[in-house]
Amino acid sequence: MVGDPVFGNNFLNRKKELLRLNTYWEAFKKGSRTNIAVIGLRKTGKTSLFLEFQRNIKEEDSLCVMIILPSSDNISHFIDESIKSTFKSIIEKDFKDIKLIGLDLNTMSSVIAMKYPGIAYQALSLREKAKKDPRESFESLFDFFSFVQEETKSKMMIVMDEFQYVADYEVIFGEIIDLFRKKIMLNQNIWYLISGSSIRMLLRIVGNINEPTFEHFHRIELGGFDYTHAKQLVKKILGNSIDIPESTIGFIYEMTDGLPFYTGILCESLRNHCIENDLKFINNSAVTEVFLNELYKGSGRLYNYFENLIHISLETRGQGRLIEILKAISFGNHRPRDICNFVDMPLTSFSKFSMRLIDLSLIEKLDNMNLRGGYYDLKDTLLGYWLKNVYSVKEESSIQTIKDNLGAYKKSISKIIEIQNAEISKGFEARIKVLFHKFDGDIFNLEELPKFKSIDNYETEKGEIDLIAEETNGDFWITEIFNDHVDMKEYLKFIDKIGAYVKEKKSNLSKIIIVSLKSIDEEVIKKSKEEGIEIWYKEDINKLMKKHSLPRINY
């Protein structure tokens, strides 16, 4: 089912990450352990990656335990979940005839006791200790893991998902993270893999030189799919009998940032819509209907996901101010002063709240975009759309009003699709020219991007220059856009065109830029640096495109 973790034939992409995990696993079997931290936003497929990796492990003596940390400071609950996950893995390994569905912890314990009475007894003692001394029980949990490993004589792997919640325990029980480090270092026969979606918080735990876990975990970072793999996912879900235009795939990619969870749900809904309406081709009307059903209606899976995300992460914790900041950003307010004006909050309070949202990986501060106070953006495009167009309206209107306005929402979605399709249909040069017209004091790579008086191409005796942009002070920028690989031959052609332009126009050049949309030789990079020519990569262009609500450039 789309939305749930997947493995096997439903698993797509992540070959590089699987290879890295397998390399570490092989080294672990030979006695060289490297613990791993997998870091990524919500719904990037971290759990699916672990499940697929576990599926590929063939050794009979392996024991893979996956624990999802609860989002509370109740260590007793965490201990119970850890024991249950451990029992589940042992039963799957050594009691293959027993079905796990419906088994509670006490029943599992009785099964385990048939072969490993010591493990069942240790688990019972641990549960009792958790009720009396939560902090000590946290320490004893890792002794329990060591005991399980010794009793089962297994190569044991423990995955701890949503590990950032350990920080909640730290606040209440003290130096839990330091205790965790000491325990994992004592037993080299257990391989630890941790993961989490609160990226900044997790990086502080495993990547901060001042933290006890620093250098004890190698990091693997997961993002959304690139365009190529997102397209493969779209085609896989829709199947061969339903055609989808390239522009529609591009629209879905823009709205979802390539996150497989969102992409999967939307494409499954599109497939079902086509089957129910006997459609063989996905047109704009079908896309509009599906977006409406998934995002605007209470029955939509994405609607429910976002509602629960906001409710669980913020509303139930009394963090209404954080929700208001998210709404402010979704309405196009990105600088602290503008956000605070929208929220009606003192500027002096912004730092505290913004840091909390960054810790939750809901927003990010783009330091290279603006030097004056920072530039803040939502990390999740589709969440931003939902906050602005659904959540905010829901707060201010009755449900009946929303139902009455579904026709208007449908027109709004259709308009977005039309605009996106119109932009995507343009050539790269034309789209980057539109982007340059948007510049007006943006800060990029610690430099201000000016508002240009004019932007055009220019034909020299050596060939056409893609973009000549004139600043208000009369200085000029020259930009050449390379769709394909840039080698030294192409670089020298560009240099010749610059020389011809200067000779013909005698203009003052303040900046020369190579836009590399594919790949570029190291020799060209070195030469450009020596000659003061900037290189903007596709990733740079796409960051600016996203900032200005323009469709990104994909292949």
C-alpha positions as CSV (number, residue, x, y, z in Angstrom):
1,M,0.0,0.0,0.0
2,V,1.3,3.4,-0.9
3,G,2.2,5.5,2.1
4,D,3.4,2.5,4.1
5,P,7.1,1.5,4.2
6,V,7.9,-0.7,1.1
7,F,10.5,-3.3,0.2
8,G,11.0,-6.0,-2.5
9,N,9.6,-5.3,-5.9
10,N,7.9,-2.1,-4.6
11,F,11.2,-0.6,-3.5
12,L,12.7,1.9,-5.9
13,N,16.0,3.9,-6.0
14,R,18.5,4.1,-3.1
15,K,21.0,1.7,-4.7
16,K,23.9,3.9,-3.5
17,E,22.6,3.9,0.1
18,L,22.0,0.1,0.1
19,L,25.5,-0.5,-1.2
20,R,26.9,1.6,1.6
21,L,24.9,-0.3,4.2
22,N,25.9,-3.6,2.8
23,T,29.6,-2.6,2.8
24,Y,29.3,-1.7,6.5
25,W,27.5,-4.9,7.2
26,E,30.1,-7.1,5.6
27,A,32.8,-5.2,7.6
28,F,30.8,-5.8,10.8
29,K,30.6,-9.5,10.2
30,K,34.4,-9.5,10.0
31,G,34.8,-7.7,13.2
32,S,35.0,-4.0,12.1
33,R,31.9,-2.1,13.2
34,T,30.8,1.3,12.0
35,N,27.5,2.5,13.5
36,I,25.3,4.4,11.0
37,A,23.0,7.5,11.3
38,V,20.4,7.8,8.5
39,I,19.1,11.3,8.4
40,G,16.3,12.7,6.2
41,L,13.0,14.6,6.2
42,R,9.8,12.9,7.0
43,K,8.6,10.5,4.3
44,T,11.9,10.3,2.4
45,G,11.9,6.5,2.8
46,K,14.2,5.9,5.8
47,T,12.1,3.0,7.1
48,S,11.8,1.5,3.7
49,L,15.6,1.6,3.2
50,F,16.1,-0.3,6.5
51,L,13.4,-2.9,5.6
52,E,14.8,-3.5,2.1
53,F,18.3,-3.8,3.6
54,Q,17.1,-6.3,6.2
55,R,15.4,-8.3,3.4
56,N,18.6,-8.6,1.6
57,I,20.5,-10.0,4.6
58,K,20.7,-13.8,4.0
59,E,22.7,-15.0,7.0
60,E,20.8,-17.4,9.3
61,D,22.6,-16.1,12.4
62,S,21.6,-12.5,11.8
63,L,19.1,-10.8,14.2
64,C,17.6,-7.5,13.0
65,V,15.6,-5.5,15.5
66,M,13.8,-2.3,14.5
67,I,12.6,0.0,17.3
68,I,10.6,3.2,16.7
69,L,11.1,5.6,19.5
70,P,7.8,7.0,20.9
71,S,7.3,10.8,20.8
72,S,7.0,11.1,24.5
73,D,9.3,11.1,27.5
74,N,7.7,7.9,28.9
75,I,10.7,5.6,29.1
76,S,8.5,2.7,30.3
77,H,6.7,2.8,27.0
78,F,10.0,3.0,25.1
79,I,11.2,-0.1,27.1
80,D,8.1,-2.1,26.3
81,E,8.3,-1.2,22.6
82,S,12.0,-2.2,22.5
83,I,11.3,-5.5,24.1
84,K,8.4,-6.2,21.8
85,S,10.5,-5.4,18.7
86,T,13.3,-7.7,20.0
87,F,10.8,-10.5,20.7
88,K,9.2,-10.1,17.3
89,S,12.6,-10.4,15.6
90,I,13.5,-13.6,17.6
91,I,10.2,-15.2,16.8
92,E,10.6,-14.4,13.1
93,K,14.1,-16.0,13.2
94,D,13.6,-19.0,15.4
95,F,9.8,-19.7,15.5
96,K,8.9,-19.4,11.9
97,D,5.6,-21.4,12.3
98,I,4.2,-18.9,14.8
99,K,2.2,-16.0,13.3
100,L,2.9,-12.6,15.0
101,I,-0.4,-11.0,14.2
102,G,-2.4,-10.4,17.4
103,L,0.4,-11.5,19.8
104,D,0.7,-9.2,22.8
105,L,3.9,-8.8,24.8
106,N,3.0,-11.4,27.4
107,T,2.2,-14.0,24.8
108,M,5.4,-13.2,22.9
109,S,7.3,-13.7,26.2
110,S,5.8,-17.2,26.7
111,V,6.9,-18.2,23.1
112,I,10.4,-16.8,23.7
113,A,10.7,-18.7,27.0
114,M,10.3,-22.1,25.2
115,K,13.8,-21.7,23.7
116,Y,15.3,-18.7,25.6
117,P,14.0,-18.7,29.2
118,G,16.8,-16.4,30.2
119,I,15.8,-13.7,27.7
120,A,12.1,-13.9,28.8
121,Y,13.2,-13.5,32.5
122,Q,15.5,-10.6,31.7
123,A,12.7,-8.8,29.8
124,L,10.3,-9.2,32.7
125,S,12.9,-7.8,35.1
126,L,13.6,-4.9,32.8
127,R,9.9,-4.0,32.6
128,E,9.6,-4.0,36.4
129,K,12.7,-1.8,36.7
130,A,11.2,0.7,34.2
131,K,8.3,1.3,36.5
132,K,10.6,2.1,39.5
133,D,13.7,3.7,38.0
134,P,13.3,4.9,34.4
135,R,16.8,6.2,34.0
136,E,18.4,3.0,35.2
137,S,16.1,1.0,33.0
138,F,17.4,2.9,30.0
139,E,20.9,1.8,30.9
140,S,19.7,-1.8,31.5
141,L,18.0,-1.9,28.1
142,F,21.4,-2.0,26.4
143,D,22.6,-4.7,28.9
144,F,19.4,-6.6,27.8
145,F,20.4,-6.2,24.1
146,S,23.9,-7.6,24.9
147,F,22.3,-10.6,26.7
148,V,20.0,-11.3,23.7
149,Q,23.0,-11.2,21.4
150,E,24.9,-13.7,23.5
151,E,22.0,-16.0,24.1
152,T,21.0,-16.2,20.4
153,K,24.7,-16.2,19.3
154,S,23.7,-13.8,16.5
155,K,25.1,-11.1,14.4
156,M,22.8,-8.5,15.9
157,M,21.7,-5.2,14.2
158,I,19.5,-2.7,16.1
159,V,17.7,0.1,14.2
160,M,16.4,2.9,16.4
161,D,14.1,5.1,14.3
162,E,13.1,8.7,15.3
163,F,16.2,8.8,17.5
164,Q,15.9,12.5,18.0
165,Y,13.3,11.8,20.7
166,V,16.2,10.7,22.9
167,A,16.7,14.4,23.4
168,D,13.3,14.5,25.2
169,Y,14.6,11.9,27.6
170,E,17.8,13.9,28.1
171,V,15.9,16.9,29.3
172,I,14.2,14.9,32.1
173,F,16.7,12.2,33.0
174,G,20.0,13.8,32.4
175,E,23.0,12.6,30.4
176,I,21.1,9.9,28.4
177,I,23.1,10.4,25.2
178,D,26.4,10.0,27.0
179,L,25.1,6.9,28.6
180,F,24.0,5.6,25.2
181,R,27.5,6.2,23.8
182,K,29.2,4.3,26.6
183,K,26.8,1.4,26.2
184,I,27.2,1.0,22.5
185,M,31.0,1.2,22.8
186,L,31.1,-1.6,25.4
187,N,29.5,-4.3,23.1
188,Q,31.2,-4.4,19.7
189,N,29.0,-7.4,18.7
190,I,25.9,-5.3,18.1
191,W,25.6,-2.9,15.1
192,Y,23.6,0.2,15.8
193,L,21.8,2.1,13.1
194,I,19.8,5.2,14.1
195,S,17.6,7.4,12.0
196,G,15.4,10.5,12.4
197,S,13.5,13.2,10.6
198,S,14.3,16.2,12.9
199,I,17.5,16.8,10.9
200,R,19.0,19.6,12.9
201,M,18.4,17.9,16.2
202,L,19.8,14.6,15.0
203,L,22.9,16.3,13.5
204,R,23.4,17.9,16.9
205,I,23.4,14.5,18.5
206,V,25.7,12.7,16.1
207,G,27.5,15.4,14.3
208,N,28.4,18.0,16.9
209,I,32.0,17.8,18.1
210,N,30.8,18.7,21.6
211,E,28.3,15.7,21.8
212,P,29.4,12.4,23.2
213,T,28.2,10.5,20.1
214,F,30.5,12.6,17.7
215,E,32.5,10.3,15.4
216,H,30.7,7.2,16.7
217,F,28.3,7.3,13.7
218,H,28.8,7.6,10.0
219,R,26.0,9.6,8.3
220,I,23.9,8.7,5.3
221,E,21.6,11.5,4.3
222,L,18.3,10.9,2.4
223,G,16.4,13.5,0.4
224,G,13.5,13.3,-2.1
225,F,14.0,11.4,-5.3
226,D,15.7,13.2,-8.2
227,Y,13.5,13.8,-11.2
228,T,14.6,10.6,-13.0
229,H,13.7,8.3,-10.1
230,A,10.5,10.3,-9.3
231,K,9.5,9.7,-12.9
232,Q,10.2,6.0,-12.6
233,L,8.0,5.9,-9.5
234,V,5.2,7.7,-11.3
235,K,5.3,5.2,-14.2
236,K,5.6,2.2,-11.9
237,I,2.4,3.1,-10.0
238,L,0.4,4.1,-13.1
239,G,1.4,1.1,-15.1
240,N,1.6,0.7,-18.8
241,S,-2.0,1.3,-19.6
242,I,-2.2,4.9,-18.5
243,D,-0.3,7.7,-20.3
244,I,0.9,10.8,-18.4
245,P,2.4,13.9,-20.1
246,E,5.9,14.8,-19.2
247,S,4.7,18.2,-18.1
248,T,2.3,16.6,-15.6
249,I,5.1,14.5,-14.1
250,G,7.1,17.8,-13.8
251,F,4.1,19.4,-12.0
252,I,3.9,16.5,-9.5
253,Y,7.6,16.7,-8.9
254,E,7.4,20.4,-8.2
255,M,4.6,20.0,-5.8
256,T,6.1,17.0,-3.9
257,D,9.8,17.9,-4.0
258,G,10.3,14.3,-5.2
259,L,9.3,12.8,-1.8
260,P,8.2,9.3,-2.5
261,F,5.4,9.3,0.0
262,Y,3.6,12.2,-1.6
263,T,4.3,11.1,-5.1
264,G,3.1,7.6,-4.4
265,I,-0.2,8.7,-2.8
266,L,-1.0,11.2,-5.6
267,C,-0.2,8.7,-8.4
268,E,-2.2,5.9,-6.7
269,S,-5.1,8.3,-6.6
270,L,-4.6,9.3,-10.2
271,R,-4.5,5.6,-11.2
272,N,-7.7,4.9,-9.3
273,H,-9.4,8.0,-10.8
274,C,-8.5,6.8,-14.3
275,I,-9.8,3.2,-13.6
276,E,-13.1,4.5,-12.2
277,N,-13.6,6.9,-15.1
278,D,-12.2,4.6,-17.9
279,L,-9.4,7.1,-18.8
280,K,-6.2,6.1,-20.6
281,F,-4.7,9.5,-20.5
282,I,-4.1,11.8,-17.5
283,N,-5.3,15.3,-18.4
284,N,-5.3,18.5,-16.3
285,S,-8.9,17.8,-15.2
286,A,-7.9,14.5,-13.7
287,V,-4.9,16.0,-11.9
288,T,-7.1,18.8,-10.5
289,E,-9.7,16.4,-9.3
290,V,-7.1,14.2,-7.5
291,F,-5.3,17.2,-5.9
292,L,-8.7,18.5,-4.7
293,N,-9.6,15.1,-3.2
294,E,-6.3,14.5,-1.5
295,L,-5.6,18.0,-0.1
296,Y,-8.9,19.7,0.4
297,K,-11.2,16.9,1.6
298,G,-11.2,15.3,5.0
299,S,-11.2,11.9,3.4
300,G,-7.9,12.6,1.6
301,R,-4.8,10.7,2.8
302,L,-2.6,13.8,2.4
303,Y,-5.2,16.0,4.2
304,N,-5.2,13.6,7.1
305,Y,-1.4,13.3,7.1
306,F,-0.9,17.0,7.3
307,E,-3.7,17.4,9.8
308,N,-2.1,14.8,12.1
309,L,1.4,16.3,11.5
310,I,0.3,19.7,12.6
311,H,-1.9,18.4,15.4
312,I,0.7,15.9,16.9
313,S,3.8,18.0,16.4
314,L,2.4,21.4,17.4
315,E,-1.2,21.8,18.5
316,T,-1.2,19.1,21.2
317,R,2.1,20.6,22.6
318,G,0.5,24.1,22.9
319,Q,2.7,25.5,20.2
320,G,0.1,27.7,18.4
321,R,2.7,30.4,17.8
322,L,4.8,27.9,15.7
323,I,1.7,27.2,13.5
324,E,1.2,30.9,13.0
325,I,4.9,31.2,11.8
326,L,4.4,28.3,9.4
327,K,1.3,30.0,8.0
328,A,3.2,33.3,7.7
329,I,5.9,31.7,5.6
330,S,3.4,29.8,3.5
331,F,1.9,33.2,2.6
332,G,5.2,34.4,1.2
333,N,6.7,36.1,4.3
334,H,10.4,34.9,4.6
335,R,12.3,37.6,6.4
336,P,12.0,37.7,10.2
337,R,10.5,41.2,10.3
338,D,7.8,40.3,7.8
339,I,7.0,37.0,9.6
340,C,6.7,38.8,12.9
341,N,4.4,41.5,11.4
342,F,2.1,38.7,10.0
343,V,2.0,36.9,13.3
344,D,1.9,40.1,15.4
345,M,4.9,39.0,17.5
346,P,7.9,41.0,18.8
347,L,11.0,40.5,16.6
348,T,13.0,39.7,19.7
349,S,10.9,36.5,20.2
350,F,11.5,35.2,16.6
351,S,14.8,33.5,17.2
352,K,13.4,31.2,19.9
353,F,10.4,30.0,17.9
354,S,12.3,29.7,14.6
355,M,15.0,27.5,16.2
356,R,12.2,25.2,17.4
357,L,10.8,24.9,13.9
358,I,14.3,24.3,12.5
359,D,14.8,21.5,15.1
360,L,11.5,19.9,13.9
361,S,12.8,20.2,10.3
362,L,9.7,22.1,9.3
363,I,11.6,25.2,8.1
364,E,15.2,26.1,7.1
365,K,17.2,29.2,7.2
366,L,18.8,29.9,3.9
367,D,21.9,31.8,4.9
368,N,23.2,32.2,1.3
369,M,20.0,34.0,0.3
370,N,19.9,37.0,2.5
371,L,22.4,38.6,4.9
372,R,20.0,40.9,6.7
373,G,18.4,38.8,9.4
374,G,18.1,35.6,7.3
375,Y,15.7,34.1,4.9
376,Y,13.4,31.4,6.1
377,D,11.5,28.9,4.0
378,L,9.4,25.8,4.5
379,K,11.3,22.6,3.8
380,D,8.1,20.9,2.4
381,T,6.5,22.6,-0.6
382,L,3.2,20.6,-0.4
383,L,2.9,21.2,3.3
384,G,3.2,24.9,2.6
385,Y,0.5,24.7,-0.1
386,W,-1.8,22.9,2.3
387,L,-1.2,25.4,5.2
388,K,-2.0,28.4,2.9
389,N,-4.9,27.0,0.9
390,V,-6.5,24.5,3.3
391,Y,-5.5,24.8,6.9
392,S,-5.8,28.6,7.0
393,V,-9.1,28.6,5.3
394,K,-10.4,25.8,7.6
395,E,-9.5,27.9,10.6
396,E,-11.4,30.9,9.4
397,S,-14.4,29.2,7.7
398,S,-16.9,26.5,8.5
399,I,-16.6,23.1,6.9
400,Q,-19.7,23.9,4.9
401,T,-18.1,27.1,3.5
402,I,-15.1,25.0,2.4
403,K,-17.4,22.5,0.6
404,D,-19.3,25.4,-1.0
405,N,-16.0,26.8,-2.3
406,L,-14.6,23.5,-3.8
407,G,-15.4,24.9,-7.3
408,A,-13.2,27.9,-6.6
409,Y,-10.4,25.7,-5.3
410,K,-10.7,23.5,-8.4
411,K,-10.2,26.6,-10.6
412,S,-7.2,27.6,-8.4
413,I,-5.5,24.3,-8.8
414,S,-6.2,24.3,-12.6
415,K,-4.6,27.7,-12.8
416,I,-1.4,26.5,-11.0
417,I,-1.1,23.6,-13.4
418,E,-1.5,25.8,-16.4
419,I,1.1,28.2,-15.2
420,Q,3.5,25.4,-14.3
421,N,3.0,23.7,-17.7
422,A,3.5,27.0,-19.5
423,E,6.8,27.6,-17.7
424,I,8.0,24.0,-18.1
425,S,7.4,24.2,-21.9
426,K,9.9,27.0,-22.3
427,G,13.5,26.4,-23.1
428,F,16.1,26.5,-20.3
429,E,17.5,29.9,-21.6
430,A,14.1,31.5,-21.5
431,R,13.3,30.1,-18.0
432,I,16.6,31.4,-16.6
433,K,16.0,34.7,-18.2
434,V,12.7,34.9,-16.3
435,L,14.6,34.1,-13.1
436,F,17.1,36.9,-13.7
437,H,14.2,39.3,-14.1
438,K,13.0,38.3,-10.6
439,F,16.2,39.4,-8.9
440,D,15.9,42.4,-6.6
441,G,18.4,42.5,-3.8
442,D,18.5,38.7,-3.2
443,I,21.6,37.5,-1.5
444,F,23.2,34.5,-3.2
445,N,26.6,33.0,-2.3
446,L,27.0,36.0,0.0
447,E,26.6,38.5,-2.8
448,E,23.6,40.7,-3.7
449,L,21.8,40.0,-6.9
450,P,20.8,43.4,-8.3
451,K,17.6,44.3,-10.1
452,F,18.5,44.5,-13.8
453,K,17.5,47.3,-16.1
454,S,17.5,45.0,-19.1
455,I,18.2,41.3,-19.9
456,D,18.8,40.0,-23.5
457,N,21.0,37.8,-25.6
458,Y,23.7,39.3,-27.9
459,E,25.1,38.1,-31.2
460,T,28.9,38.6,-31.5
461,E,31.2,37.7,-34.4
462,K,32.2,34.6,-32.4
463,G,28.6,33.5,-31.7
464,E,25.6,34.3,-29.5
465,I,25.9,35.0,-25.8
466,D,22.9,33.7,-23.9
467,L,22.2,36.5,-21.4
468,I,23.6,40.0,-21.2
469,A,22.1,41.7,-18.1
470,E,22.5,45.4,-17.5
471,E,22.6,46.8,-13.9
472,T,21.1,50.2,-13.1
473,N,24.6,51.6,-12.7
474,G,25.5,50.6,-16.3
475,D,27.6,47.6,-15.5
476,F,26.9,44.3,-17.3
477,W,26.7,40.6,-16.4
478,I,27.4,38.0,-19.0
479,T,25.9,34.5,-18.5
480,E,26.3,31.4,-20.7
481,I,23.9,28.5,-20.2
482,F,25.3,25.0,-20.9
483,N,22.6,22.3,-21.2
484,D,25.3,19.6,-21.8
485,H,28.7,18.7,-20.5
486,V,31.2,21.7,-20.3
487,D,34.7,20.7,-21.4
488,M,37.7,23.0,-22.1
489,K,36.7,23.3,-25.8
490,E,33.3,24.7,-24.9
491,Y,34.8,26.9,-22.2
492,L,37.3,28.5,-24.7
493,K,34.5,29.2,-27.2
494,F,32.7,31.1,-24.4
495,I,35.9,33.1,-23.6
496,D,36.2,34.0,-27.3
497,K,32.6,35.3,-27.3
498,I,33.4,37.4,-24.2
499,G,36.4,38.9,-25.9
500,A,34.4,39.7,-29.0
501,Y,31.6,41.4,-26.9
502,V,34.1,43.6,-25.0
503,K,35.7,44.6,-28.2
504,E,32.4,45.5,-29.9
505,K,30.6,47.1,-26.9
506,K,33.5,48.3,-24.7
507,S,31.2,47.7,-21.7
508,N,32.2,47.3,-18.1
509,L,31.7,43.7,-17.0
510,S,31.0,43.3,-13.3
511,K,30.3,39.5,-13.4
512,I,30.7,36.5,-15.7
513,I,28.8,33.4,-15.0
514,I,28.7,29.8,-16.4
515,V,25.5,28.0,-15.7
516,S,26.2,24.3,-15.8
517,L,23.0,22.3,-16.0
518,K,24.6,18.9,-16.5
519,S,28.3,18.4,-15.8
520,I,31.6,20.2,-16.1
521,D,35.3,19.2,-16.3
522,E,37.5,19.8,-13.3
523,E,39.9,21.6,-15.6
524,V,37.2,24.1,-16.5
525,I,36.3,24.6,-12.8
526,K,40.0,25.3,-12.0
527,K,40.4,27.7,-15.0
528,S,37.2,29.6,-14.2
529,K,38.3,30.1,-10.6
530,E,41.6,31.5,-11.8
531,E,39.9,33.9,-14.2
532,G,37.2,35.1,-11.8
533,I,34.4,33.4,-13.6
534,E,31.6,32.1,-11.4
535,I,30.0,28.7,-11.9
536,W,26.3,28.3,-11.0
537,Y,25.2,24.7,-11.0
538,K,21.7,23.3,-11.6
539,E,21.2,23.0,-7.8
540,D,22.0,26.7,-7.4
541,I,19.6,27.7,-10.2
542,N,16.9,25.4,-8.7
543,K,17.2,27.0,-5.2
544,L,16.6,30.4,-6.8
545,M,13.8,29.0,-8.9
546,K,12.1,27.6,-5.8
547,K,12.6,30.9,-3.9
548,H,10.8,32.8,-6.7
549,S,8.0,30.1,-7.1
550,L,9.3,29.1,-10.5
551,P,9.4,25.4,-11.7
552,R,12.8,23.9,-11.2
553,I,14.9,22.6,-14.1
554,N,14.9,18.8,-14.3
555,Y,16.1,16.2,-16.7
